[in-house]
Amino acid sequence: MRDRLEEFGDAEIAVVLFTRQRNLRGYRSRYVDPLSVITDEDRAIYRAFSLGSGSLWQVWGPKVWLKYAQLLRGGASFEKPTEDTSQLGGDFVIGRDGRLVYVFRSKGPDERPSVDDLLDAVRRA
């Protein structure tokens, strides 16, 4: 997605995390720069958007292990999780009028919409 940010035009893109504030600086520089980041330690935003927790199978099932194997083969290193790995995420597009125009609730940690789907939603907004 980073390589296509300019396609989003003047849309504001924010990443919502439930990490502790003290972890935010390192997380931001490693994963989300130059996007805006919102810290939601008590997960109020997650609840408002009905983002629940995944089952053990959803979070650590074969699809996830396959993805880890691909990453490790590509030279990535495994890092022990430090936060709740069962929290599921989502992607949402909110129009300038405050109306929710796109909703994608992940069913697992490896599930995300395509950049093209997000761009289409932004254009519709």
N, CA and C of each residue as an Amber inpcrd file, in Angstrom:
protein
   375
   0.8160000  -1.1920000   0.0000000   0.0000000   0.0000000   0.0000000
   0.8610000   1.2580000   0.0000000   1.9760000   1.2090000   0.7150000
   2.8320000   2.4050000   0.7920000   3.2360000   2.9180000  -0.5850000
   3.4650000   2.0010000  -1.4950000   3.8960000   2.4160000  -2.8250000
   2.7590000   3.0060000  -3.6550000   1.5430000   3.0090000  -3.1040000
   0.3910000   3.5560000  -3.8370000  -0.3200000   4.6700000  -3.0670000
   0.3070000   5.2040000  -2.0510000  -0.3290000   6.2270000  -1.2210000
  -0.7910000   7.4380000  -2.0140000  -0.0260000   7.8430000  -3.0030000
  -0.3940000   9.0380000  -3.7730000  -1.7360000   8.8520000  -4.4800000
  -2.1330000   7.6240000  -4.7430000  -3.4110000   7.3720000  -5.4030000
  -4.6080000   7.7050000  -4.5130000  -4.3790000   7.8100000  -3.2160000
  -5.4660000   8.1300000  -2.2940000  -5.7540000   9.6280000  -2.2460000
  -4.9650000  10.4060000  -2.9580000  -5.2040000  11.8490000  -3.0430000
  -5.1430000  12.5040000  -1.6780000  -6.1730000  13.3160000  -1.3750000
  -6.1830000  14.0300000  -0.0980000  -6.9340000  13.2750000   0.9980000
  -7.2320000  11.9940000   0.7750000  -7.8990000  11.1920000   1.8020000
  -6.9850000  11.0590000   3.0150000  -7.5460000  11.1700000   4.1900000
  -6.7860000  10.9810000   5.4290000  -6.8170000   9.4980000   5.7700000
  -5.6520000   8.9000000   5.8910000  -5.5480000   7.4830000   6.2350000
  -5.0090000   7.4000000   7.6520000  -5.7510000   6.6990000   8.4930000
  -5.3350000   6.5460000   9.8870000  -5.2880000   5.0670000  10.2400000
  -4.2850000   4.6970000  10.9840000  -4.1310000   3.3400000  11.4830000
  -4.4990000   3.3840000  12.9600000  -5.4300000   2.5230000  13.3620000
  -5.8470000   2.4580000  14.7620000  -5.2090000   1.2230000  15.3870000
  -4.4950000   1.4320000  16.4770000  -3.7990000   0.3630000  17.1820000
  -4.2360000   0.3350000  18.6320000  -4.1820000  -0.8320000  19.2470000
  -4.4780000  -0.9000000  20.6760000  -3.2080000  -1.0250000  21.5060000
  -2.0810000  -0.7720000  20.8650000  -0.8110000  -0.8350000  21.5800000
  -0.7310000   0.2800000  22.6280000   0.1040000   0.0810000  23.6070000
   0.3160000   1.1220000  24.6170000   1.0190000   2.3170000  23.9870000
   0.7450000   3.4670000  24.5020000   1.3310000   4.7030000  23.9890000
   2.8560000   4.6210000  23.9470000   3.4480000   4.0030000  24.9560000
   4.9190000   3.9380000  25.0100000   5.5120000   3.0970000  23.8760000
   4.7180000   2.2140000  23.2780000   5.1990000   1.3850000  22.1730000
   4.9960000   2.0430000  20.8170000   4.2690000   3.1210000  20.7900000
   3.8190000   3.7020000  19.5330000   4.9560000   4.2100000  18.6570000
   5.9350000   4.8540000  19.2440000   7.0080000   5.4380000  18.4430000
   7.7360000   4.3870000  17.6110000   8.1170000   3.3020000  18.2450000
   8.8050000   2.2400000  17.5260000   7.9080000   1.5680000  16.5010000
   6.6690000   1.3520000  16.8600000   5.7300000   0.7210000  15.9310000
   5.5170000   1.6040000  14.7100000   5.3410000   2.8860000  14.9580000
   5.0970000   3.8350000  13.8620000   6.2540000   3.8170000  12.8730000
   7.4690000   3.9020000  13.3730000   8.6200000   3.9730000  12.4630000
   8.8240000   2.6610000  11.7060000   8.4700000   1.5400000  12.3040000
   8.6910000   0.2440000  11.6590000   7.5950000  -0.1340000  10.6810000
   6.3470000   0.2750000  10.9610000   5.2390000  -0.2790000  10.1920000
   4.3430000   0.7210000   9.4700000   4.1330000   1.9110000  10.0000000
   3.0710000   2.7390000   9.4270000   3.4740000   4.1280000   8.9560000
   4.7190000   4.5330000   9.1400000   5.1040000   5.8370000   8.5950000
   4.8050000   5.8530000   7.1060000   4.2570000   6.8440000   6.5470000
   3.9420000   8.1820000   7.0510000   2.4720000   8.3590000   7.4330000
   1.7530000   7.2770000   7.7070000   0.3240000   7.3710000   8.0060000
   0.0700000   7.9010000   9.4170000  -1.1120000   8.4660000   9.6060000
  -1.5180000   8.9070000  10.9470000  -1.8320000   7.6780000  11.7950000
  -1.5530000   7.7670000  13.0840000  -1.7900000   6.6540000  13.9950000
  -2.6480000   7.1240000  15.1700000  -3.6260000   6.3200000  15.5060000
  -4.4840000   6.5760000  16.6680000  -4.2970000   5.4160000  17.6250000
  -4.0190000   5.7120000  18.8780000  -3.8790000   4.6760000  19.8940000
  -5.2080000   4.5030000  20.6190000  -5.6790000   3.2750000  20.6880000
  -6.9740000   2.9400000  21.2830000  -6.7680000   1.8230000  22.3100000
  -6.0580000   2.1540000  23.3870000  -5.6870000   1.1290000  24.3720000
  -6.8830000   0.3910000  24.9670000  -7.9930000   1.0830000  25.1690000
  -9.1640000   0.4090000  25.7590000 -10.0780000  -0.2020000  24.6940000
  -9.6960000  -0.0690000  23.4210000 -10.3720000  -0.6730000  22.2630000
 -11.8010000  -0.1770000  22.0480000 -12.0650000   1.0520000  22.4210000
 -13.4010000   1.6370000  22.2050000 -13.7250000   1.7030000  20.7160000
 -12.7490000   2.0570000  19.9060000 -12.9840000   2.1310000  18.4630000
 -13.2190000   0.7260000  17.9020000 -12.4760000  -0.2410000  18.3690000
 -12.6760000  -1.6230000  17.9320000 -14.1030000  -2.0790000  18.2470000
 -14.5790000  -1.7630000  19.4510000 -15.9550000  -2.1310000  19.8160000
 -16.9740000  -1.3750000  18.9690000 -16.7310000  -0.0830000  18.7450000
 -17.6710000   0.7270000  17.9620000 -17.8110000   0.1860000  16.5380000
 -16.7560000  -0.3940000  16.0000000 -16.8020000  -0.9450000  14.6440000
 -17.0260000  -2.4590000  14.6500000 -17.4000000  -3.0030000  15.8170000
 -17.7270000  -4.4270000  15.9750000 -16.5870000  -5.3480000  15.5410000
 -15.3920000  -5.0120000  15.9780000 -14.2260000  -5.8460000  15.6960000
 -13.9370000  -6.7020000  16.9150000 -14.2460000  -7.9610000  16.8150000
 -14.0930000  -8.8560000  17.9480000 -12.7780000  -9.5950000  17.9460000
 -12.7540000 -10.6530000  18.7100000 -11.5800000 -11.5090000  18.8140000
 -11.7820000 -12.7440000  17.9590000 -10.6920000 -13.2250000  17.4010000
 -10.7390000 -14.4440000  16.6110000 -10.5260000 -15.6660000  17.4860000
 -10.9980000 -16.7810000  16.9980000 -10.7820000 -18.0430000  17.6920000
  -9.3270000 -18.4680000  17.5260000  -8.9030000 -19.4360000  18.2810000
  -7.5460000 -19.9620000  18.1700000  -7.2860000 -20.4320000  16.7370000
  -8.2640000 -21.0770000  16.1170000  -8.1240000 -21.5660000  14.7490000
  -7.9660000 -20.4090000  13.7610000  -8.7480000 -19.3310000  13.9420000
  -8.6600000 -18.1790000  13.0510000  -7.2930000 -17.4980000  13.1630000
  -6.8080000 -17.3880000  14.3800000  -5.6070000 -16.6040000  14.6350000
  -4.3220000 -17.4020000  14.4110000  -4.3390000 -18.6950000  14.7000000
  -3.1150000 -19.4980000  14.5850000  -3.3180000 -20.7450000  13.7260000
  -4.2670000 -20.7240000  12.8180000  -4.5480000 -21.8630000  11.9520000
  -3.5380000 -22.0170000  10.8270000  -3.7690000 -22.9760000   9.9440000
  -2.8260000 -23.2960000   8.8650000  -2.5040000 -22.1140000   7.9420000
  -3.4850000 -21.2720000   7.6300000  -3.2120000 -20.1300000   6.7450000
  -2.1700000 -19.2070000   7.3520000  -2.2540000 -19.0190000   8.6540000
  -1.3060000 -18.1290000   9.3310000   0.0860000 -18.7570000   9.3510000
   0.1690000 -20.0430000   9.6600000   1.4760000 -20.7140000   9.6790000
   2.0980000 -20.7280000   8.2910000   1.2800000 -20.8820000   7.2540000
   1.7890000 -20.8420000   5.8900000   2.3710000 -19.4600000   5.5830000
   1.6710000 -18.4280000   6.0040000   2.1600000 -17.0660000   5.7850000
   3.4850000 -16.8470000   6.5240000   3.5610000 -17.3070000   7.7770000
   4.8100000 -17.1910000   8.5350000   5.9440000 -17.9300000   7.8210000
   5.6610000 -19.1110000   7.3050000   6.6930000 -19.8740000   6.5950000
   7.1870000 -19.1030000   5.3780000   6.2730000 -18.4840000   4.6380000
   6.6700000 -17.6870000   3.4660000   7.5380000 -16.5090000   3.8880000
   7.1520000 -15.8410000   4.9480000   7.9260000 -14.6960000   5.4280000
   9.3200000 -15.1200000   5.8900000   9.3870000 -16.2280000   6.6250000
  10.6770000 -16.7130000   7.1070000  11.5750000 -17.1230000   5.9450000
  11.0000000 -17.7760000   4.9370000  11.7900000 -18.1460000   3.7530000
  12.3030000 -16.9040000   3.0270000  11.5530000 -15.8080000   3.1200000
  11.9510000 -14.5610000   2.4790000  12.9380000 -13.7470000   3.2880000
  13.3540000 -14.2700000   4.4410000  14.3610000 -13.5860000   5.2340000
  13.8350000 -12.8550000   6.4530000  12.5350000 -12.8620000   6.6700000
  11.9780000 -12.2020000   7.8570000  12.3590000 -12.9940000   9.0970000
  12.3480000 -12.3330000  10.2300000  12.6110000 -13.0370000  11.4860000
  11.3210000 -13.0810000  12.3010000  11.1960000 -14.1210000  13.0900000
  10.0060000 -14.2830000  13.9230000  10.1840000 -13.4930000  15.2050000
   9.1940000 -12.7120000  15.5450000   9.2150000 -11.9650000  16.7920000
   8.0880000 -12.4640000  17.6840000   8.3900000 -12.7200000  18.9150000
   7.3810000 -13.1830000  19.8620000   6.3260000 -12.0860000  20.0300000
   5.0390000 -12.4480000  19.9060000   3.9830000 -11.4450000  20.0760000
   4.0310000 -10.8400000  21.4760000   3.7840000  -9.5470000  21.5350000
   3.7770000  -8.8600000  22.8300000   2.3870000  -8.3360000  23.1780000
   1.4360000  -8.5310000  22.2710000   0.0850000  -8.0240000  22.5000000
  -0.9350000  -9.1060000  22.1790000  -2.1750000  -8.7820000  22.3010000
  -3.2830000  -9.7060000  22.0840000  -3.3630000 -10.1020000  20.6130000
  -2.9510000 -11.3200000  20.2990000  -2.9730000 -11.7760000  18.9100000
  -4.3610000 -12.2120000  18.4550000  -5.3190000 -12.2640000  19.3610000
  -6.6670000 -12.6820000  18.9610000  -7.5340000 -11.5170000  18.4860000
  -7.0970000 -10.2800000  18.7120000  -7.8820000  -9.1140000  18.2850000
  -7.8980000  -9.0360000  16.7630000  -9.0870000  -9.0440000  16.2010000
  -9.2260000  -8.9330000  14.7550000  -9.3230000  -7.4660000  14.3550000
  -8.8870000  -7.1790000  13.1630000  -8.8910000  -5.8100000  12.6680000
  -9.9080000  -5.6030000  11.5720000  -9.8190000  -4.4650000  10.9500000
 -10.7220000  -4.1550000   9.8570000 -10.2450000  -2.9350000   9.1060000
 -10.8880000  -2.6840000   8.0030000 -10.5970000  -1.5160000   7.1810000
 -11.9230000  -0.8350000   6.8680000 -11.9480000   0.4810000   7.0420000
 -13.1750000   1.2390000   6.8750000 -12.8830000   2.5180000   6.1170000
 -13.8470000   2.9390000   5.3130000 -13.7540000   4.2260000   4.6390000
 -14.9510000   5.0370000   5.0760000 -14.6580000   6.2180000   5.5900000
 -15.6970000   7.1360000   6.0540000 -15.6770000   8.3430000   5.1350000
 -16.8370000   8.6670000   4.5690000 -16.9310000   9.8010000   3.6580000
 -16.7900000  11.1220000   4.3880000 -16.6070000  12.1810000   3.6350000
 -16.4830000  13.5220000   4.2200000 -17.7250000  13.9210000   5.0050000
 -18.8620000  13.3120000   4.6560000 -20.1040000  13.6060000   5.3500000
 -20.2740000  12.7820000   6.6290000 -19.2640000  11.9570000   6.9590000
 -19.3030000  11.1380000   8.1670000 -19.9870000   9.7980000   7.9690000
 -20.4320000   9.5280000   6.7670000 -21.1250000   8.2800000   6.4690000
 -20.1090000   7.1720000   6.2080000 -20.3830000   6.0110000   6.7590000
 -19.5320000   4.8410000   6.5520000 -19.8340000   4.2820000   5.1600000
 -18.8480000   4.2850000   4.2730000 -19.0900000   3.8630000   2.8900000
 -18.4220000   2.5380000   2.5350000 -17.5320000   2.0570000   3.3920000
 -16.8800000   0.7760000   3.1290000 -16.5480000   0.1120000   4.4510000
 -16.8670000  -1.1770000   4.5270000 -16.6060000  -1.9450000   5.7480000
 -15.9500000  -3.2670000   5.3680000 -14.8370000  -3.5530000   6.0070000
 -14.1670000  -4.8410000   5.8380000 -13.7030000  -5.2910000   7.2150000
 -14.3370000  -6.3240000   7.7530000 -13.9460000  -6.8830000   9.0520000
 -13.1610000  -8.1650000   8.8010000 -11.9350000  -8.1960000   9.2630000
 -11.0620000  -9.3470000   9.0450000 -11.5760000 -10.5690000   9.7900000
 -11.4250000 -11.7160000   9.1620000 -11.7740000 -12.9870000   9.8040000
 -10.5200000 -13.6950000  10.3070000  -9.3720000 -13.0820000  10.0720000
  -8.1020000 -13.6290000  10.5230000  -7.0250000 -12.5700000  10.3860000
  -5.8660000 -12.7880000  10.9880000  -4.8170000 -11.7760000  10.9770000
  -4.1960000 -11.5440000   9.6120000  -4.3830000 -12.4750000   8.7060000
  -3.7780000 -12.3680000   7.3790000  -4.7520000 -11.8540000   6.3240000
  -5.9180000 -11.4540000   6.7320000  -6.9540000 -11.0450000   5.7800000
  -7.0950000  -9.5280000   5.7390000  -6.9350000  -8.9790000   4.5540000
  -7.0560000  -7.5410000   4.3220000  -7.6650000  -7.3280000   2.9460000
  -8.3670000  -6.2290000   2.7540000  -8.8940000  -5.9450000   1.4130000
  -7.7600000  -5.5160000   0.4920000  -8.0150000  -5.5760000  -0.7800000
  -6.9970000  -5.1330000  -1.7230000  -6.9220000  -3.6060000  -1.7160000
  -5.7930000  -3.0890000  -2.1190000  -5.6300000  -1.6360000  -2.2320000
  -6.6310000  -1.0960000  -3.2470000  -6.8770000  -1.8480000  -4.3210000
  -7.8510000  -1.4120000  -5.3250000  -9.2520000  -1.2670000  -4.7340000
  -9.6500000  -2.1990000  -3.8680000 -10.9650000  -2.0900000  -3.2160000
 -11.0390000  -0.8360000  -2.3520000  -9.9750000  -0.5560000  -1.6160000
  -9.9530000   0.6450000  -0.7760000  -9.9900000   1.9130000  -1.6260000
  -9.2320000   1.9240000  -2.7060000  -9.2370000   3.0890000  -3.5980000
 -10.6170000   3.3140000  -4.2040000 -11.2860000   2.2560000  -4.6180000
 -12.6440000   2.3750000  -5.1590000 -13.5760000   2.9980000  -4.1170000
 -13.4510000   2.5570000  -2.8700000 -14.3040000   3.0850000  -1.8060000
 -14.0150000   4.5520000  -1.5530000 -12.7500000   4.9370000  -1.5690000
 -12.3830000   6.3390000  -1.3690000 -12.9450000   7.2030000  -2.4900000
 -12.8650000   6.7090000  -3.7030000 -13.4080000   7.4690000  -4.8450000
 -14.9190000   7.6230000  -4.7270000 -15.6150000   6.6050000  -4.2520000
 -17.0780000   6.6690000  -4.0680000 -17.4570000   7.6280000  -2.9490000
 -16.5680000   7.7540000  -1.9720000 -16.8690000   8.6040000  -0.8170000
 -16.8550000  10.0600000  -1.2340000
